[in-house]
């Protein structure tokens, strides 16, 4: 597997996630209070929005990298 196929795979995955889900979402646990045996945590939801245009371009770029023929030296 060459670097080109790895880059194409990443572009296709990022493009699909952007178009289908609108970006990446994750949850982070943060400690609010930590005093002796008492510990309070809070969940913080974070989002990394990716515009649909960028997702579409990434998807098309990944597909082009997959389909593009390799150059062979003679």
C-alpha positions in Angstrom: 0.0 0.0 0.0 1.5 3.2 -1.1 1.3 6.7 0.4 -1.1 7.7 -2.5 -3.7 5.0 -1.5 -3.4 6.0 2.2 -4.0 9.7 1.4 -6.9 8.7 -0.9 -8.5 6.6 1.8 -8.2 9.4 4.4 -9.7 12.0 1.9 -12.6 9.7 1.2 -13.3 9.0 4.9 -13.1 12.7 5.8 -15.4 13.6 2.8 -18.0 11.0 3.8 -18.0 12.0 7.5 -18.3 15.6 6.5 -21.2 15.1 4.1 -23.1 12.5 6.2 -22.6 13.8 9.7 -21.6 17.5 9.2 -18.3 17.1 11.0 -16.7 15.3 13.9 -18.2 15.1 17.4 -16.7 13.8 20.6 -17.2 13.9 24.4 -14.5 15.0 26.8 -14.7 14.3 30.6 -13.3 17.2 32.7 -12.7 17.3 36.4 -14.5 20.3 37.9 -13.7 19.8 41.6 -11.1 17.5 43.2 -11.0 18.0 46.9 -9.8 15.0 48.9 -12.3 12.1 48.4 -14.8 14.4 46.7 -14.5 14.5 42.9 -16.9 16.1 40.5 -16.7 15.6 36.7 -18.6 17.1 33.8 -19.0 15.9 30.3 -18.2 18.5 27.6 -19.4 17.9 24.1 -17.2 19.2 21.3 -17.8 19.6 17.6 -15.5 20.2 14.7 -17.8 21.3 11.9 -16.7 20.7 8.3 -18.5 22.6 5.5 -20.2 20.4 2.9 -18.2 22.0 0.1 -14.9 21.0 1.8 -16.3 17.5 2.3 -17.3 17.2 -1.3 -13.9 18.3 -2.5 -12.2 15.9 -0.2 -14.4 13.0 -1.4 -13.8 13.9 -5.1 -10.0 14.3 -4.5 -9.8 10.9 -2.8 -11.7 9.2 -5.6 -9.5 10.8 -8.2 -6.4 9.6 -6.4 -7.8 6.1 -6.4 -8.7 6.1 -10.1 -5.6 8.0 -11.4 -3.2 5.6 -13.1 0.3 5.2 -11.7 3.3 6.5 -13.8 5.8 3.8 -14.6 9.4 4.5 -15.4 10.7 2.9 -18.6 
